[in-house]
Amino acid sequence: MAYIAPIHRPNSVRHGLRVQLFPDEDECLILTKTNRLEIWKLEETGTLVRTDTKAVNGTISILQKLRPRDAELELVFVGTDRFHYFTLGWNAKDGKLETVDSFFDIHEKHMRDAQSQDMCAVDPTGRFMTVLLWEGVVNVLRMHTAKGKRQNLHWMDQVRVSELFIKSVAFMHVETGHPKIAFLYQTRTDIPDSHLVTYRLTTDDKNTEVSRFEARDQVDRLEIPDPGAAILIPVGRGEEDQKRYIIRNASTARAQLGGLLVIGETRLLYYDDVARKTVDAALPEASIFVAWAEYDVSHYLVGDDYGTMWLLEILLDGVTINDLRMTKIGTTSRASSLVYMGNNILFVGSRYGDSQVFQLDLGTKSLQLIQTLDSIAPILDLNIMDMGNREGEGQTTNEYSSGQARIVTGSGVYKDGSLRSVRSGVGLDDLGVISDLFNIRAVFSLKSPGASKTDTLIVSFLTETRIFTFNSSGDVEEVEEFRGMILDEQTMLARNLPNGRSLQITTTSVLLIDSESGVVVSTWRPAEGQITNVSASDEWILLSIDGRVLLSIRIQQDLARVEYNNLGETDQVACVHLPPEYPNIGVVGFWKSGTISIVDLNTLQSIHSESLRQKDNNASIPRDIALSQVLPPHLGGPTLFVAMEDGFVITFNVSKDNFSLSGKKSVVLGTRAAALQLLPRGNGIYNVFATSEHPSLIYAAEGRIVYSAVTADDATCVCPFDAEAFPDSIVVATEKEVKISVIDAERRTHVQTLPMGETVRRIAYSRSERAFGLGCFSRQVRNNEEIITSSFKLVDEVVFKQLGEDLVLDTSARTEIVETVIRAELRDSYGSPVERFLVGTSYIDDVDGQGVRDIVGGRILIIGVDGDRMPYLVSSRTLRGACRCLAVMDDKIVAALSKTVVMYSYDEASSTSAAMTKLASYRLATYPVDLAIEGNTIAVADLMKSVTLVEYKTAVEGDEKPYFVEVSRHYQCCWATAVCHVDEESWLESDAQGNLLVLRRNVDGVTTEDKRRMEVTSEINLGEAVNKMRKVTVDASENAVIIPRAFLGTTEGGVYLFGLVAASYQDLLIRFQSRLAEVVETTGNILFSSYRSFRNEERESEGPFRFIDGEFLERFLDIGEERQEEVCKGLGPDVEAMRNLVEELKRMH
């Protein structure tokens, strides 16, 4: 049974709408992102702030607004791709948003999808609406006029029209009260053209009968001279003082306000339907326009496919139109939706890059960027790095939420293309940096006498200590002397004490200093040896000398030694710790025995001991300790954290009464010991910052302890730093600098961006080279001609800096474009393994006058990386077909060509020459789109015919050469997009309709035909098309509920975790999901089973089949306790157990 949950929710903006939704408030902005409605409000600064999110059981395809008669607030009309529709409005009685009306189009099974996207147009009066979903069909709706139903929509009629390929639709501004509608349509599918037709929407004077859209209902029809015209803009009639006047003499009539603007690729056309006059204007340069927004009745903002924003001006003489003019005013993301928010604020929503907010200046005709809303859509490819195990091709990881999994995506299209690093963790926002500080061992913060805030930073090195002071404005100064402290030794501890004193401990001395005068009040030095471990509280010091002697010293008695314990040869102290909340105890970790002990500081006698040694594991040594109150006191007692040599962190629950230890747990944070630093949160609660190769923050959230990665990968040590200029900050030391940062309170998804300015189509990651290989292509317009250039780039894995020059593909006579990029470990001329990048290409131009056998359809390029980390071409092989996919089986190359899968051997003669020899081939039904290899089995995703499993058979006696044999096939028609191996005989497939299927090879079938038929074991509709799947291998515990198997990247910018459900939890989770679907109410009142049911052209199921929706299960935590009890009634586990289970699943992503 399968499980799916979002790591990064889809964030491409499909639609945007400015709506008066809330009483006594300004208009807000509603955005649709796949299955979510987001409500944003405009701040005085011009920035947008998200205030609410509504989940919808459906992929949103339509968004419009309606204003009921005599209403101050508007309704939002929402339609989904499953033909569910609802209106959303404000309930004044309950003071919240609610679903006003909900209905379903039952006619859809008998019609054909429209060739363009779903369209919806609203009459300017807000009374009528048309919805275009099917080819040649118009649905007409009307707001009720009855007083009690004025917020309800009435489905008037569904009418057939002769215009089949409608490119745009708009209602016109009329004065008669009888609505008119205009269609911009194309008459032929093979040759582009544009025609405009206007109809009267109703036939009677009361507007109750929908017209039949026949010749008698037609108002006017004309051919548009620009065949690329695709946008209609209805133009208002202006203010009251701009009333149009009627000229009865048609020969002298001129076009006036109230008509339509038709936006073409080369020309503009204004059409006045009353005067039957047009105004035509040529564009300064050709372009493809995709979105528009109205500024006022004579100014419109239009965005094109190249990310250029244009200002369209209607030049007026009163209400008479003299001319049309288009002017470039700036560059934006490629817009999918434009919304003018008023006050010269323009929102640009994009499905191809980041969405943006601009300040508009019509005077200078310019745009100024105010805000960027990050988006990683569409994800064209993704790869995984930093998975803990960085050796070899196999990837092993723990939970994604640990932050060790960094997902790098190729996102955006054309100039909005970028590399994005998606990672779960706690973010650090750097406020200041002190550079050129190398090999820092520790950092400490101090307050000056009488100061309420920290103002001094002590930085300790191996042989010296440096002091930096800060003033109230944040200016920093390094001082040569400071309060009598020793600065020519390594400082192991420094802190403030009560009564105006401070403490410094170096490797040779303990100093008690009067902070006001800088006089050393008392000094303690060991008779012999050096101080190796130390910890201090307000009253005590616990230290070890050479790891063999343990001492406790009382500070208030001027450093009087209280107790002495010589371990001799029996053991050695590895670490010590004094908890801040428990002044009379300490915690000691021992080297040889691998134990920890809670000791009484007065006697140094053990109160409680615990062995941490795992069998004969010599790495089971405690290296650092922290005992603190992490959970709120009403939820639990203090927790003991022990960082082990092997990267584990072991935790215990500590009794407040007798300090006994219980509830032992282990978490892996890295491969080496972590250093633990307490960070106070207030009210006696602490966070723990663990620095290792994967720094983590340990904190309490939702009643449990959470481990989250921190975005500062290079942190070596930290300390709290609550300064006046940097409140609630921390100091983070790295190998070469000190940073003052603000740390997030909790974990969230962090996205780092590297703009590329071109499409990153394919990504391959080489661990040995520590670099990414990118297949890119760019688009430029020169002399009104699009020029496509494709290249291979090598970039560093950490800073994404490009290494070497681009390897530009062939553009001399034909256009060659990158289709696939992978990394492979092949054999060099000496037989040793060597890292190579393999690039598959295709030529997208046809060649005239050549025979089929002479045409080069694509190439396979072998690219190496030299000692200076520069890419170079080793060899290439020309192909008669395009190379769509590449994979490696052992040391052989598998290539998916047009209709064929081919196996090649690879023989490298030198570092700059190699030969590829064809070994075997297999012919497909249509066209290969993806490959996945497991052992000697190749799963081939076919464009139309789903998945086929092919086995590679090596040559045996009597056979001349190796060969492919088909062993199993999924016989349903399925427009596949990606395939991935997820279990022994199971494969995950995605299709273009947004479905996910788990297919299993039936090796135990009774007949040969049964064995050849792949069976569906799980299926669900994700609602997004998956572009890429990446398999992961996880060392899951025996009690794991979900075993992660793959990461998925979608066209809408979603990153999903796919996993398999453990057998012992399958029945529970299926029943739990079904019960939850009966109880949870969602916006639109659409059934969960309807939303997640498999659906394509051939069939539609009644709900998800053996598939768990992790995002839906998390809604259990949002409903009230009474509803939770209703869900769990008869389920087995109680409410608390199910809450814990859902939280455990949530922690995975």
N, C-alpha and C positions, 0 to 999 in steps of 0.2 A: 504494500500500500504506500502511496506517495504523499508528500507534504511540500507545500510551496509557501513562501513568506517573503515579503519585500525587505531588502536591505536598504535600498534607496528608492523611495517612492517616485513614480513617474512625475516629471515636472515640466514637460512641454506644455505650452499654453495653446490650447485648441481654440478657445473663444474668449472674448472679453466684452464686458457690457457695463455701461454706466447706468446705475439704477437708483431711484428714490425708494429705498427699501425700509428704512427705519424712521419712525416719527421724530420730529424735532431735531433731525440731523441732516447734514449735507449728504449729497448723493455719494454712494459707495461704488467700488469697482468689484464686479464678480468675474472670476476667472474659472475656466474649466480645465482640469488636468486629469484626463482619462476618466476616472470614476469619482472625482472629487470636485465639489464646488467650494471655492475659496473666496472669502469676503475680505476685501482690503479697504482701508480708509486712508484718505489723504491727510497728511499732517500739514501744519502751517509752513514747514520748511520745504514742502513739495515732494517729500518722500512718502512712500506707501508703507503701511503697517498692516500685516494680516491680523484680523480680529477673530475669525471663526473659520472652521472647515466642516463641510457637510459631506459625509460619505453617501454615495449612491450605488445601489446594486445594478450597475450597468455602465457601459462605456458611453459617455455623453457625446452626442453628435450634433445636437441643436441647442442653441441658447438664444432666447429672445425675451423682450419685455412687453408688457401690456399695462395699460392704465384703465381700470374700470371707470364707468361713468360716474362723475362727481366725486371721484376718489382722490385723496392727496398722495397716497402711496401707490406704487406700481407692483405688479405681479411679475414673477420670473417664470417663463415657460421653458421647460427642459425636455429634450427628447433623447432617447438612447438608441444605440444601433440594433437593439432587439425590438424596436417599435413600441416601447413604453413611453408614455408622455405624462407629465404632471406639471402643475403650477405651484410655485412656492411664494408665500406671502406672510405678512406680519399679522399675528393674532393679538389684537389689542387687549383682549380679555386675559389671556395667559401671559402676555408680554414676551412672546418668543416667535421665532419663525416656525411655520408649519406647512405641511402639504395641504393645499386648498382643494385641488382636484387631481384625479389620476385616472388614466384610461389607456387602452391598448388597441392598436390597429390590427384587426383580425383578418384583413384582406391580404396581408403580405405574402402568404404562401402561393398565391395565384398570379403573382406579377413578377416582372423583371426589374432588377435594380436599375436606378437611373445611372447614366454614364458619367455624370458629374457627382460631386458630393451632395449629401443631404442639404436642402436649402429651405429656409423659412423666411417669410416676409410678413411684416405687420403694417396694416393700414395706418397712415399718420394720425388718424383719430383714435387709434387703439381699439377699434371695434371688431375688425376683421383680421384674420390671419390665414395665410396659405402655407402649406407644407408640401414640398416636392421630394418624394422618396422613390417613386417608381417611374419607369420610362413611360412618358405619355399620360401621366396621371397627376391631377392636382387635388389635394385635400383642402377643403375650405372649412374654417372654424369661425365662430363668432362669440363674442362676449354676450352673456345673457342680459336682457334688458329688464327682466323682472326684478323688483326691488330687493327681494330676499336672496336672489341668486346672482347678483351683479359681479361676484368674484368667480363665477363658474364659466367654463368654456362650453360652448354647444357645438358639437360636430355636425355641420350643416350638410355637407355632401362630398362625394368623391367623384370627380368628373374626368373623363378622358379628353385629351387635347391632341391635336395633330402634330404639334411641335414636340419631337421626341428628345433631341439632344439640347436641353436647355442649359445655357452657360451661366445665366444670371437672371434674377427676377426682382422686381421692385414695384411697390405701389406708388401711384402718382398723387401729387397734391392737387386736390380738386376743390371747387367752390360749390358744386351742385349738391353735394351730399351723397352722390352715387359713386362708390369706389371704382377706380380703374386700375388695372394691373398691366405691367409690361413684361414681356419675355424677350430676352436676347438669346437666340438659338442658332444652331448650326443645322443645315439641311442635309449634309452628307458626312459620312464618317471617314471617307478616304481623302477628301479634299476640304481643307478648312475654308469656311466662309462664315459670315455673320449677317443675321437678319433681325430686325426689331419689329415686334407686333404688340399692339395694345388692345386690350379687351375691357369691356364693362364687366365687373365681377358679378353683378346681380341683374335680373331682368325686370323686376317690378319696382315701383316707386318706394315701397316700404323696405326694400333690401332683404326680403325673406326668401327669395328663390334664386339659387345659384345659376348663372348662365351656363350654357352648354359649350361655350368657347368655340362656336361655329362661326361661319362667315357673317351671319346676321348680328352676332355679338361683337364683331371686330370693329374697333374704332379706326385704326390705321395700321399700315404695314409698309416698311421700307427696308431696302438693302443697305447695309453699312459698308462703306468702301474699304474699311480695314478688316480683312478676314481674321486677324488675331484679336479683335475686340472681345473682352471677357467680363467687363465690369459695367454695371448700371448704377448711377447715382441719382436718386430723386432730389430735385432742387425745390426748396420751399418757395413760397410766394412773398417772402419778406415781411416787413413790419406793416402795421395798419396803414401807415402813410405811403406805402409803396404798392397800393392796389393797382392791378393791371387794368388797362383800358382796352376796349374792343374796337378794332378797325374793321369795318365791314368790307372794305375794298381789299380783297385778298392780295392783289398785286402790290399794294403798298404796305401790307402788314409786315411787322418785324417780330422776331422771336423775343419773348418776355420771360420773366421768372415764372417758375411753376412747372417746368418741363423735366427732361431727363438729360443727364450727361452720359455719353458712351465713351469709355476709355479703351482705346485700341493700342496696338504696339507702335504705330507710327503716326496716328492721327487722333485728334479729339473731335467729338461731334456733340453739339447741343441740339436737342429736339424739343420744340414747343408743339404739343399735341393739339392745342386749341387753334393756334394760327397756322398750323401745318408748315412751320418754317424751321430751318436748321441753320446752325452756325458751325462752320468747319474750321479747324486749325491744325497745322502740321506741328508735330513735336520737334523740339530742337535736336533730339537724338532718339533712336529707336530703343524701346525697352519692353519688358514684360511686367505688367503691373498686377499686383496680387492682393492689395488691401487698401482701404480708404477710411477716412474719418472726416466728419464735418466740423469745421471751425466756426463758420457762420454761413449765411445763405450764399455768399459769393466767394468763399475761400474753403478749399478742401485739401486735406493732407493725403497724399497718395504714396504708398510704398511699392517699390519694384522688387523683382526677383534677385537683384544684385545688391540689395541692402542700401539703396539710395532713397532718400526721402525727398519728395517733390511737393511743391506748393502749387495747386491749381487755382488760378484766379479767373473769375468771371468779370470781365470789364463791362461796367454798366453805365447806362445813361438813364437815370431813374430806375425804371423796371425793365428797360429795353437792353438787350444784350448786344454789345458791339463786337466783342472778341473774346477768345479764350487764350490763356497763357499758362505755361508750365515752367517752373523754376526749381532748380536743385537747391535744397537748403541744408543738406547734411547727410551723414552716413549713419546707418543704424544696423541692427541685426536684420536678417531677412524676416520681414513681418508676416505673421499669419493673422494678426488682429491688431487694429489700431483703435484706440479709444482716446478721444479728447476729453480731459477731465475738468476743463474750465481753468481760469486763471493762468492761461498759457502753459498748462501742463499736458504733455502728450505721453500716453503709455503705448509702448510697442511690445506686443506679445508675440513670441516666436516659438515655432516648433523646430527650428533649425539652428538655434543658438540661444544665448542669454536673452531674457526679456529686459527691457530698459524703460527708464522714466527720463523724459527730456523737458527742459525749459525751452519754450518756443518764443522766438522774437521775430514778429512779422516785420518790424521796422528794418532790421538788418538782414532779415530772411536767413536766420541761422538757428541751430539747435545747440543746446548745452546739456551734456549728460549730468543727471542728478543722482540716479540710482541704478544699480544693476541687480536683477534677480537671476541668480545662477541657474543654469539648466544644462544637463549633460545629454540632452536629447538632440538628435537620435544617436543611439549607440550603434555604431557600425561594426565595431569589434571590441573585444576586451581580453585582458590577460591578467594573471594573478602573480604577485610577487610578495616577498617578505612573509613566506608561509612557515617560518620557523626552520624547516628543513630546506637548506639551500643547496643541497648536493644532488646532482643528477636530475633527470626529467620528472620523476615521481614527486608529487607535492603532498606533504603531510602537514596537517594543521589541527589546531584545537578550535574552539568556538570563534566565529568571525568577530564577536564582540570583544575578544581579547585584543583586537587591533593588530594582530600579527598578519592578518590577511589584508593586503592592499590591492584593490582592484583598479587597474589602469585601463581606461576606456579611450577609444577613438571616437570623439563626439563632434557633433555639428557638421555643417555642410558648407563647402566652398570657403568664403572668407571668414565664416564663423567656426571653422574647423579648429579643434583643439585636442590636446591630451588632458585627461582628467584623472586625478588620483582620488579614489573613493575609499575612505577608511573610517571605521568606527573608533571613536575615542574622545578623550577630553582635550579640548583645545586650549592653546596658550596664545595670548595676544601680547606680543612684545611691545613694551612701552619705552625701553631704553637699553643701550648696549655700552659696555666698557670693553673695548677690544684689546687685542694683543696681550692677553693673559693666558699663558700656556701651562698645561699640566697642573691644574688646580686640584688640590686634595680635599678641601672642605671650605664651606662658607658659613659665616655666622653674622647675626644682626644684633645691634645693641642700641639702647636709648641713652641719651645724655641725661645728666641729673636734672630733674624737674620737667623733662620733656614727656609729652603724652604719646608721641609717635616715635617710631624708629628713625634714627638719623645717621647711623654708622654701620658700615659693612666691613667685616673682617674676612680677608681672602687668604687662605693658608696654602702654601706650596711646600715642596719637599724640604727645602732648606731655609725658608724665610716666611714671614707674614707681612702682608701689606694692608694698610688701613685707608678706607675711602669714606669721607664724610659728605652728607647731603644737606642742602639748605631747603627752605620751605618751597622754593620754586623748582626744585629738582636739579639744581646745579651740583656737580660733584667735584670734590677736590681730594687728592691723595696727600696724606700727611706723613712726615718722616718719623714723628714720635707721637705716642698716644698713651696717656695715663699710666706711664711706667710699665707698659707691657713689653714683653720680650718679642722683638721683631726679627731676630736673626735665627729663629728656629721655627719648625713646623708647629702650628697651633692645632691641637687636637680637640679643644673645646673652649668656647668663650660664651659667656652669658651674663645677663644682669641678675643681681640678687636683691632680696629685700634690704631695707635700711641703707639704700644708696651705695651699695657695693657692687663690684663686678668680679668675675672669676675668669682667669685664663689658665689653661693647662696645656703645657707643651710636652715634648717627649722626655724632658728632664726635670720639669718643675711644675708646681702648683702654686699660683699666685692669687692671693686675696687682696683686692685693690679697692681703695676708697675712690669712688668715681668723681667726687667733687674736687679733691685735691690732687689726685693722681698718685697718692702715696701707697706703696705696697704695705698693707697692714700685716700680712703674714705670708710666709713661704714654707713650702714643704718639698723636699727632694728625696728621692729614694737613695738608700745607702749605696746601692750598686744596681746596674742594669738600667733599662729605659722603660718608660710607660708605653705600653702597647695597646691597651684598651681602656676607655674611660667613659663614664656617664655621670651626670650630676643633676640634682634637683635643688630646690631652695635650701634644703637642710643637709643633704648628704652628697658625698662623692664616692663612687665605686670604681676602682681601677685595678688593673693588673700590671705587674712588672715582668717583662720578658715572657709573659704568658704563663708563668709558673707560680707567681705569688699573687694572691687576691687580697685587697685591703679595702676597708671601709673607713672613711674620714668624715667627721662631723664638721660642717662649715661654721656653725654658730659658735663653736669652741675654738675658733682661730686655727682651723685645720688640725685638730687633735685626732690622732689615729685611734680608732675605736677597736678594730679587730683586724687580725692578720691570719691568713691561711696559706701556708706553703704547700702547694700540691706536689712538689718534688717531681719524681719520674712517673707518678701514677696517671697524671692527665695534664692538660694544658688548656688555658682559657682561650676561647676563640672569639667571644664577644660578651659585652655586658650592657645592661640597660636599667635605668631607674624610671619607673612610670611616674608621670607628673601628678596623678590623682591619688597615689598610694605611697606616702612618704617613707615608710619604714621597711619596705621590701625592695629587692632588686632581682633581676633575672640574669642568669649566667649561662652561656653556652660553652660546652666543653668539646675540645678537638678530638681527642683519642676515642672517648667513649661515644661521641655523637649524641650527647644528652643535653638537656636544658634543666636548670634548677631554679626554682623560686626560693630565694634565701632571705633570712632575717638579717638586716644590716647591722644590728647590734651584736649578733653572734656569728654571722656568716654561716649559720647552719641551714641546711636544706629544709624548706617547708614542704615542698613537693618537687619530685623529679619525673622526667619523662624521657625515655629513650627514643631517638628519632632515626636510629640506624636501621636501614633496610637490608637485612641479610648481611652479605659481606660487601656492601656497596661503600667503597671508601669515599665517595663524593657526598655521602649523607652526613655532612658536617654543618652545624649552624654557624652562619657568618654574620648575621645581624638580627636584632630583636627589637620589637616594638610592642608595648602593652598599653592599650588605651581604650577609651570608650568611643567606639565608632558608631554603634547603633544607639538611637535615643534610649535613655535609661528605662523608660516604661516598656520597651520592646526587648531588652536584653542587657546582660551585664557586659563587663569589659572583655575584649578579645585580645589574645596573644598571637602575634605574627612572628614567625621564625623564617628568615630567608636562608635557604640551604645552598651549599656549594654548587649543586647541580642545576640551579635555576628554579627549583620548587620553592613555594612559600606555603608553609604549614601553619594552620590556624587552630587555636583551641578556645573554647569558651572557658572563662575564668570565674570561679565562684567568688563573690564579694566577701563571703564569711570566712572561708578557710583557704582560699586561693588554690583550690583543687582544679585540675584541668579535665575537660571533657569535650566531646564533639569534635574530634580531630578530623580535619579536612586538608586536602592538598590541591594546590593550583600551580600550574606551570606558567611562569612569566617570561622565561628565556632559557638560555643554555648556561648562563653563569650566575653567580650569586648577585642578588639585588641588595642595594643599600636602602634602608628604610628611614624615612624622615617624617616626623609628626607635623601636621599642619593644623593649627587650631581653627575650629569653625565657630566657636562660641558656645556658651552654656555647658562647658565641660566636654564637648564632643569634638573629635578629631577626625581628619582625613589622614591617610598614610600615602606618601609619595614614594614609590619604589623605582629606583634608577637601576637599569640594566641595559642590555642592548635593545630591549623593548620597554621603555619606561611606562609605568602604569600608575593610576590613581585608584586607591582603595577607599571607598566611601559607602555610606548608607543611603539606600533609595528603596522606597516602597516596602519598608520593613525588612530588608535584607542587605547583606554586604555585597557590593558590586565591584568587580575588577574591570577597569577600563583603560585602554591604551591612551597614552598622552602623545600629542603630536610632536613633542620635542624629542626626536630620536637620538640626538647627540648629548643629552643631559648626563652629567656625571655626578653632580651633587646639587642639592637645593636647600633653601632655608626660608622661613617666612620673613616678609619684609613689608610691614605696615607703616610706610612712610607718609608724611603729609602730602608730598607731591605724587606719591604712588600708593594710594590707599588700598588695603586688602590685596597686596601683591605678594609675589614670591621672587626670590633670586634663583636663577637657574644657571649653573656653571657648566660650560662645555669644555672641550679640549683646548679651545683657543680664545674664549671670551666669556664674559659674564653678562647675562641678560636679566632685566627686570620685567616681569610678565604678570599678567592677570590670568588666572586659571578659571576655566569654566567650572560651574558647580557640579555638573553631571555630564554623562556621555551623550554624544550626538554624532551624526554622520558628518564627516569633514570632507570637503571637496577642494582639492588644490588644482589650479588651472594653469596650463601652459598654452597660450594662444599660438596657433600655427599659421593662421591665415590661409589655410587650404584644407581640403578634406583629408583626414587621416582614415583611410579605408581599411587598413589592416595593421595589426600589431603582433609582433613576435618578441618574446622575452628570452634572453640568454643569460642564465645565471653565471656561467663561467666568464662571460665577457662583461657582466654587470651592465648590460645595455639593452635597449629596445631597438628592434628593427622595424621601421615604419614604411608602409606603402601608401604614398600620398598622391593626390592629384589636385591641380589648381585650375581655375577657370578665369580667363581674362577676355575682355572685349576689345578688339582692335579693329578700327575701321568698320564698325558694325558687324564684325564677325567674331564668333566665340572661338577662342583658342584653348584647347585642353592640353595641359602638360602634366606628365606623371613621373614620379621619381621614387627612389629608395633612400631613406635617411637612417642614420644611426645616432641615437641620443643616449646620454648617460641615464642610468636608472634612478639616481637620486635627484639631481638638479635639472634633469631633462635637457641638459645642454647638448647641442648638436656636436657630433664627433666627425670631423672630416667634411668633405664636400658631398653634395648630392650626387647620386648616380642617376642621371636623367635618362629616361627611356627614349626610344626612337620616335622622333617626330618629323623626320626629314620628308618622307613622302606620305606616310600614313600615321594615324594617331595610335600609339601603343599605350595601354593603360594597365595599372596593377590590378590583378584579380585576387591574389592570395600571397601571403608571406608567412613562412614558418621558420623555426630554428630546428636544426638537426645535428646530431652527432654522427659524423661520417668518418671514413678512414682516409688518411692522407697517403702520400706516395710511399711512406715507410710502414704503413699498416697501423699507425697509432691513431687513436680517436682525436678528432679535431672538430671544432665548432664551426658550423656554416649556417648561413641564412639562405633559404630557397625562396625564390620569387617566381610566381606564375603570372603571365601577362596575356593580354588579348589585343588584337587590332580591331578597332571599332569602325574602320572605313572599308567600304567595298572597293575592290580593284577591278577595273574593266580591262578586257582584252587578255586575260590570263586564264589558263586552264585550271580546273579545280585542284589538280595535283601540284600546280606551281604556286598556289597561294599560301603564304605564311599566315596562319590564323593566330599564332601566339608563340610564346617562348617560355622556357624554364631557365632562370638565371641562378647560378651558384655564386654566392657572395661570401668572401672571407673577411676577416678583420686582422690587420697586421699588428705588430708590436706597439705601434703608436696609436692604436685604437682607431684606425682609419679603415673604412670599408673599401674593398676593391673587388673587381669582377674576376672570378676564377675561371668560369666557363659558362657557356650558354648552349641550349639546344632549341632549334626551331621546330615548330609543330604546325600541322595543317589545320588544327582547330584551336580554339581558345582554351587556356589552362585555367579552369575555374577553382580547383582545390588541389592542395598538396598535403601529403602525409608521409610518414616514415614507418616502415616495418623492418625492424632490426637495422641493417645498413642498406636497405633498398628503398627506393623512392616510389611512392604511389601517387599518380597524377590523375585527376578527374578532368578529362577533356570533353569536347562536345560529343555527347552520346556514348562515350567510352571511358572506361577506367583502365589505366595502363600501369604495369609494374616495370620499373627500370632498375638495373644494377648500376652502381656508381664506382668508377675506377678513376682515381686521381693520379695523373702522371707527374704533376709538379704543382706548386702552389698557384700556378697561373694557367693550368690546363687540366681538363678532365673529360672523361667520356661517359655517356649514359647509353646503356644497351637495353633494348626492349626485351623483357622476359615473358610477359603474359599480358592478356587484355580481356576485358569483359564488356559486352555491349549492353547499354541500358535501354529502357523503354523510351524515355524522352531526353532528359537533360540533367546531369548531376549538379547539385547545389551545395552539398556538404559531404565530408567523409569523417568517419570515426573508426579507429583501429583498436582492437583488443586481441592480443595474441596474434594468431594468423587469420583472424576474421575481420573483414572490412564491412562496415555498415555504410551503404551509399544512400543518401537522401536524394530522391528523384523529384524533379520539378513538379510532376503531376501524379506520379505513381508511388508515392509514399517511400517506404524503406525496404531495401533489399540487402540481405546478408550474403556475402561472398567469401569463400575460404580460398586461401592461397595454398596450392599443393606444389611441393617441391618435386623435382625430377626424380623418378625411381627407375629401376631397371625396366627396360623396354619402352620407356617414354623418352621422347626426344628432348623435351624442354618442360619447364614448369607451366602450370596452368591455373586458371581460376575456375571454381565451380560454385554455382548458386546453391545455397543450402536452405534458405528460408526467405519468405517474402510476406509483406503486409499487403493483402490483396485489395484493400479499399482505395478508392481514389482520394488522394490527399495532396494538396499543394504545399509540399514540405519547404521549410526554410532552414532548419538545422537539425542535427542529430548528435547524440552523445551516449556513450556507454555508462550505465549507472549500477549494474549489478552483474552477477555471473552470466545470465542469459537474457538480461533485460536492457532495453535501450529506450532513451527518452527522445521523442520527436516533437517538433513544433511545426505549425503550419501557418499559412498566410492569413487565416481567419482568426488567429489568436488562440488556437487550441493547443493543449499539451496532451500527448499520449505516451503512456508507458507500454512498450511492446515487448513481449516475451517470446523467445524461440521455444517452441513446444518439442523439446528433445525427447519427451516421454510419450509422444503421440503413438496411437495404436497403428495407424497406417503410415505409409510414406508420405501421402498427401497431408496428413495431420502434422507430421514433423516439418513439412515445408511451409506450413501456414503459421505466421506470427499472430499471436492473440493479444488483444488489448486487456491489460490488467488494471489500468487506471486511466482516467481521462477527465479533463476539466477545461473550461474556457477561461483563459487568463485575461482576455480583453485587449491584449496588446500583441503585436507580432514580434516574435523573438528573432533577433538577427544573429545571435551567437550564444553558444553554450561552451562552458569550460569545465571539464571534469576535475574534481578534487578528491583526494584520498585522506580520510580523517581517522586518527587513532581514537575512536570513540570508546567510552567506558562500557562495561558490561551492562550497566543500568541505564544507558542512554535511551531517551525516548525517540529521538530523531538522529539518523546517521546522515550527515550532509554528503551529497554526491556531486553537485554541480552548481555553478553560478550561471545565471542567465542575464543577458542584456537585451533590452527591447528598443523598439523604434521610438517609444514615448519617453525614454530616459529612465526607465525602471531597471533596477538590478535586483534579481531575485535569488534566493537560496532554495535549491531543490534538495530534498532528502527523502529517505525511506523510513517508514515508521516501524519501530521494533514490533515484533509479532505480539508481545504481551500487551501492547497498548492499542492495537488496531481496532478492536471492537469498542473499547471505551471511547476513543476519539471520534469514531464514526457516529456513535450514538450521541455523544456530546455535541458534535456539530449539528446534527439533525434537531436535537432539542433546542439548541441555541437559535437556530433559524426560525423556530416557531415563536420565540419570545422576543427577539431583538427587533425593534422598529427602526427602519431607516428612512431617510428622506426619499419621498416618492412612492413609498409603500410597494416597492418591487420585491418580489420573492427572491430569496437567496438562490434557491434551486434553479430559478429561471435564468438568473444572471450567470451562474457558473456552469450551466449545462453545455455539453459539447454541441457545436452547431457548425455545419458546413452546407454545401449545396445539395448533398445527398440525404442527410439525416439530421435530426435534432433529438437529443436525449432529454430526459425529464429532470436531470440534475447531475451534479458531479458524481463520477463513479470511482469509488475507492480512492478519493483524493481529498486531502485535508487542506483547507485554506487557513494558513496561520494568521493572516491579518484579521480574518473574520473571528477566529477564536479569541483574539485579544480584546474584542468588544465585550467579552464577558467581564472584564475588569472595570468597564465603564458603566454597567447597569447597576441598579440598586440591589441591596442585599435581598430584598423580597423576591426580585426577579431571579437572582442567582440561586436562591433556594428552590424556586420553581423549576429552573433548568436541571438542578442536581437531584431533584426528587426521583427516586427509583433508579438513579444512575449507578449507584454503588458508593464511590467516594463522596465525602461531604463537601460543603462549600469551600472550606479552608484548603482541603486537599486539591480541589480543582483549581483554586486560585494559585496555589503554589505550582501546580503543573503548568498552567498557562504562563506564569512568570518565568518558569524555567525555559519554556519554548521561546519566550520573548527575548531572553538573554542571549540566545543563539545568534540573533541578528540585530 
